[in-house]
Amino acid sequence: MMKWLMGLALLGIGVALAFAGGRMVYRSKASRDWPTVQGTVVSSRVETLRSKRAVSFRPDVSYRYEVNGVPYISDTVAFDGHGSGGLAEAQAVSHHYAAGAPVTLHYEPEDPSVACLQCGDTSLVNYLVTLGGAVFALVAAWGLVELARSTLRDGKEAAPQMRAKAR
């Protein structure tokens, strides 16, 4: 039973990774063709991310906009997978989108709360997450199929022995 649960958990993780990466790739590419609207940068700063091994930096830009009279606030600069990195890159993005500055942004027509400032590009990271998740899911699915085969095979081998003992 534990093997089945582990296999299903690994399959779920692989599917989730493939879905998340694929969604980012899709949004990166599709956002080029989304409608645009004018907005205003509400805040722009560089966020410092600390871990035990390293320090990285992320531009934290939020902006407000309206679609069909409904106000929205978003903080997605791009769907390209470059969430954190060096200080110079984060500062360049933060300075480019200074607080109070007007911006042209793209928003998803079906869900205007999803928007981006730099649309159309995606990074290798998103492709790797998608591919890695898909491979992970396929390997887990293959393992589950093999587990099912061996369970069936063991059941068929045990059945004649049970019948022989019953005689």
N, C-alpha and C positions, 0 to 999 in steps of 0.2 A: 504494500500500500504506500509506503514511504517513497519508493521509486516513482510511482505514478504521480504523487504530489510534487515531488521534486521536478519531474519532467514537465508537468503542467505549469509549475512556477517559472521554469526556465523558458518555456514556450511563451508565456505571458510577457516576460521581460523582453524577449526578442521582438515580439509583435509591437510592444509599446515603444521600443527604441526605433524600430523601422517606421512606425506611424509618426512619431514625433519628428524624426529627421525628414521624412517625406513631406510632412506638412510644412516644415520650414522651407524646403526646396520649392514646393508648390507656391507658397506665399511669396517667396522671393521673386519667382518668375512671373506670377500672375499680377503682382502689385504694380508692375509697369503699366498695365492697361486699366488699372482702377481709376475711377474719377478723382479729380483733384478739388481741393478747397483751400481757402486761405485760413491760416490759424495764427496764433501768437504763442511764442515761447513763454512759459510761465516761470520755469527755473532751469538753470543749467549749471552743473558743477561736476567735479571729478570725484567719484567715490573710490575710496581705498579699500581693497579687499585683502585681508590678511589670512594666511594659513600658517601652519607650523613650518612649512618649507619655503614659502615665498610670499611676496607682496605683489599684487597686480592692481591695475587701475581700470575703472570703467566710467565712461561718460554717462552721466545721469541727467537726461534732458526730458523735461515734460512740457507738453504744449496743449493748448485748448483750441477747439474748433467747433463749428456747428454744421450739421447736416439736416436739411429740412426743418430748421428751427429747433432741433434738439442739440443741447450742448454735450460735448464729450471732452475728456482729458485722456491723453495717452502718453506713454514714455518710450515707445518703440522707435528707435532711430532707423534700424534696418533689420531685416531677417537674415542677415548674412553669417551669423554664427560668431561674430567678433564681439563677444560680450565683455571681455576683459583683456588687458595686455599691458603695454608700456605706457608710462606717464605722458610722453610726448604725443602719442596718438590720441589718448583720452582728452588731453588738453586741447588739441587741435579741433576735435569734434565739439567740445564744450564751448570753445571760443567762437566757432563757426555759428553755433546756435545760441547766441547770447540772450539772456532774459529780456523780454519785452520786444524782441525782434519779430517781424512778421515772417511766416514760413508758408510755403506751398507744400501741402502734404497729400498723399494718396490714401484713400480709405476704401475698405471692402464694401461693395454695394449691398451685399446681403446682411452684413453686420458692420455698420459704420463705426462701432467702437473699436474696430481693428484698423489701425492706421500705421503709416510709416513715413519717414522723411526721405530716406535714401532707398529707393526701390529698384528692383530688377536684378541686383547682384546677389550671388550666394557664394559661400566659401566651400572649400574642400571639406571642412569639418562637417557640414550638413550632409554631404554625400557619404562621408565615412560613417556617420551615425546611422544613416538609412541602410547602407550596405551591410554594416556590421550587425545591425539589428535583424536584418533579413537573414543573414547567414546564421546567426544565433538561433533564430526561430526555426529555420530549416533543419539545423542539426538537432535541436530539441524535438522537433516533430519526427525526424528519422529515428531518434532514440525511443520515442513513444511507440512508433510502429514496430520497431524491433522488440520492444518489451511486450507488446501485444502478441506478436508472432511466437515469441518464446513461451508466453503464458498459454497460448492455444496449443502449441506443440507439447508442452508438459501435460496439459489436460488430456490430449489425445493419447499420449503414451500411458498415462495413469488409468484411463478408462478400461483397456483390455486387461490390465492387471487386476482391477477391481472386479471385473466380470469373472475372471479365472478364480479368484478367491471366493466368490459367491457360490461357485459350483461345488 
